[in-house]
């Protein structure tokens, strides 16, 4: 192996970059320790609150506290990782020797199918990656060695390139934990940064490969179950993450064709949660529609008669029937009055006839009984 060998030349350059380990007396460690303590104390208080909610049967409060617990645990984990990272920075490190750096570079050839060094960039290619039956293909991991300078060396110095991209539907994300070529290392962030600062390049590349072959749904840019698109709950067509709509009423994802707005209140929801008033031709959500008690059709709330529980047509029909009934009753009442009057006239005539048979008619009765002269 000569000095013109790319591996040897790169090892020599790495030795120069890592010859003076970077460490400082960082006062911010105390601040980070205080942050860890704060989250830990908050976690204890939330656990006490959750226990109290459980004992008293406060189900809504218990659910809300659980959500806060999950968030606090995540924040505590991040604070611990950040504090650990800063502690490692102040610990003096031994600069790696040339033989060790060359061995790290040669070890890459044992671990990866292809290793190249060109213009100060170390590149390796992984085997095809498949996560939860989702094929993502092979990736090229690039490390520009010039970036291995400074105290904040981390996973962001790597560039991740999909050899044959299989991005998520409607997205340019080629891996659940890669965006714009940058790796979200998650729990591997601290050990990855430590490996780079120590010159353990083989460990660093293997750590990146391990992250690419691992799936964590809680930190994915695009979840794997949505990778190939989302089935519309109404028509079952496949839609991308950006083209889907969420219906708050039935809590389902639908496509653009199966999503509309209520013509009464303007709320957006899926077409399965909307019904049309065939008379007003308006789409109505569950809060803005009623069923007529007369004809059973769907009626928008603006047209519905809440007092009678009828649509406008059935209400008008009922009013006409009531008017006709009232008119019929009035006519019947008039007929009864005429009939009663006739009965009274007949009774008076009979009474007069009886009085004539018993004796002379006097007074007004005699006048009424006096025959008319020809």
JOZIPE-V88687 format. One record per backbone hydrogen bond with DSSP energy under -1.0 kcal/mol. NH is the residue of the N-H (numbers start at 1). CO is the residue of the C=O. Records with the same first field share a line. If there is no record, write none. Layout:
NH: CO  CO
This chain:
5: 2
9: 5
10: 6
11: 7
12: 8
13: 9
14: 10
15: 11
16: 12
17: 13
18: 14
26: 24
29: 26
30: 27
32: 28
33: 29
34: 30
35: 31
36: 32
37: 33
38: 34
39: 35
40: 36
41: 37
42: 38
43: 39
44: 40
45: 41
46: 42
47: 43
48: 44
49: 45
50: 46
51: 47
52: 48
53: 49
54: 50
55: 51
56: 52
58: 53
59: 57
62: 58
63: 59
64: 60
65: 61
66: 62
67: 63
68: 64
69: 65
70: 66
71: 67
72: 68
73: 69
74: 70
75: 71
76: 72
77: 73
78: 74
79: 75
80: 76
81: 77
82: 78
83: 79
84: 80
85: 81
86: 82
87: 83
88: 84
89: 85
101: 97
102: 98
103: 99
104: 100
105: 101
106: 102
107: 103
108: 104
111: 107
112: 108
116: 123
118: 121
121: 118
122: 143
123: 116
124: 141
125: 114
126: 139
129: 137
131: 134
134: 131
136: 129
137: 129
140: 161
141: 124
142: 159
143: 122
145: 120
147: 144
148: 145
157: 154
158: 155
159: 142
160: 181
161: 140
163: 138
168: 173
169: 227
171: 168
178: 175
179: 182
182: 179
184: 177
188: 185
189: 186
192: 188
193: 189
194: 190
195: 191
196: 192
197: 193
198: 194
200: 195
201: 199
204: 200
205: 201
206: 202
207: 203
208: 204
209: 205
210: 206
211: 207
212: 208
213: 209
214: 211
219: 216
221: 176
226: 223
227: 224
229: 226
230: 239
232: 237
233: 253
236: 232
239: 230
245: 254
247: 252
251: 247
254: 245
259: 256
260: 269
262: 267
263: 283
266: 262
269: 260
271: 258
273: 270
274: 271
275: 284
277: 282
281: 277
284: 275
290: 299
292: 297
293: 309
296: 292
299: 290
301: 288
303: 300
304: 300
305: 310
309: 305
310: 305
315: 311
316: 312
317: 313
318: 314
319: 315
320: 316
321: 317
322: 318
323: 319
324: 320
325: 321
326: 322
327: 323
328: 324
329: 325
330: 326
331: 327
332: 328
333: 329
334: 330
335: 331
336: 332
337: 333
338: 334
339: 335
340: 336
341: 337
342: 338
343: 339
344: 340
345: 341
346: 342
347: 343
348: 344
349: 345
350: 346
351: 347
352: 348
353: 349
354: 350
355: 351
356: 352
357: 353
358: 354
365: 362
367: 363
368: 364
369: 365
370: 366
